[in-house]
Amino acid sequence: MLLSGCNLTVLDPQGAVGEQQRDLIVLSIIFMLLIVLVVFILLTVFIVKYRETNEHKEYTPDADGNHKLEIIWTIIPIIIVTVLSVPTVYTIYNLEEVPETESDEDPLVVHATSVNWKWIFSYPEEDIETINYLNIPVERPVLFKLTSADSMASFWVPQLGGQRYNMAGMQTELYLQAREEGTYDGRNANFTGEGFAEMTFDVNAIEKPEFEEWVTEVQEEAPELTQETYDQFMVPGHVGEYTFSSTHLDWVDHAMDAEYALEARAEQGYVPVNPHSPHEEHDLDLDIDIVEDAEVGSTETEDTEPVEASDPHEHH
């Protein structure tokens, strides 16, 4: 009842990775609650047994050099840490493996690049790039290759799995999987400045035929991503959802080039301003003529409204 206003999505996972992490969290909570229960029971016993009015005025405990007590209060913490460590280590190593599925499909590879304050998703095998949303097929594992164009962010889709950091000049990897159709909220879980709160994205889990149809449609109808267009996304700010039929991996990999975003901003005359200035705007007015692409980026699932690539001149 006290948490009725909270949305505990972490404890309502919709994929194999999230379920393993949920199970570990629940196991740890139950075990620690048992420890707390034992401590309070012993505390109650000692308070009652050794209270001042219980004829224990002559009680003079001698614990100094008591080997039995020293062994007990040394062994018990070791047991507690061991019981918590074994399933934790097992789960951590298991999460580094490809989630098990009924099919033998290879994981879908998606490069997730963070840049203040937006998310860029690249499908190298499909030659598709999206901004602030991505589509994935249900049941198929997804290998996210994470990096950043500037600040260190944290990629997190609570219902699909735990977070992992995006860092410029390096790459980390994360496996996720969705078992049910739907749209899952993703966000940056690491503070990256004033626009951090709205640095969110949608993960649309759709059936395989629908995913393949979307890929074909984007490849045939969406505009290609040019380097000039991409450089505009390097400027800090918020944008809507965009879809392109090529990726920025053709000319830059931020895991190998940590300075690219800074150079792109300098070429466009971007000057950092005081983040506490009341007149600072965080919405970008991009000079990108892709209005005709509005329908290409749309997806629809059973539980959600269509997600559309937005008008480039519409602020969010």
Disulfide bonds with the S-S distance in Angstrom:
none
